[in-house]
Amino acid sequence: MRRHGSEDPVLITNARPSSEDEYEHRRRKYALMMSIRIVAVIAAALCYRVSIWLSLAFLVAGAALPWCAVLIANDNPPKAKQPPIRPVTGPAEKALPPAPDPTRTIDG
């Protein structure tokens, strides 16, 4: 079956990344966000004597980051919309002429 429409070849640059590459990218995002969480918790401990409000802000950020990191890490990229695949219809087949009527005479 052929796709209806453009006959352009699919370029490799238009191909989606492999599932392993997507997984690795999501894993790196998760690791980065969890590293930021560690920094936020350490900053909360260091800022405790300077400002309780700043320390609480770091703690809230440190508490919310794991939830956000899981959501982002488990999110797959959206699939590209593709037109439906329809069979290409060729020219109509030529039919044989109808059979002669046996009840009709040659004279008319």
ABEGO torsion letter per residue (X at the ends): XBBBEBABBBBAAABBBBAAAAAAAAAAAAAAAAAAAAAAAAAAAAAAAABAAAAAAAAAAAAAAAAAAAAAAABBBBBBBBBBBBBBBBBBBBBBBBBBBAABBAAX
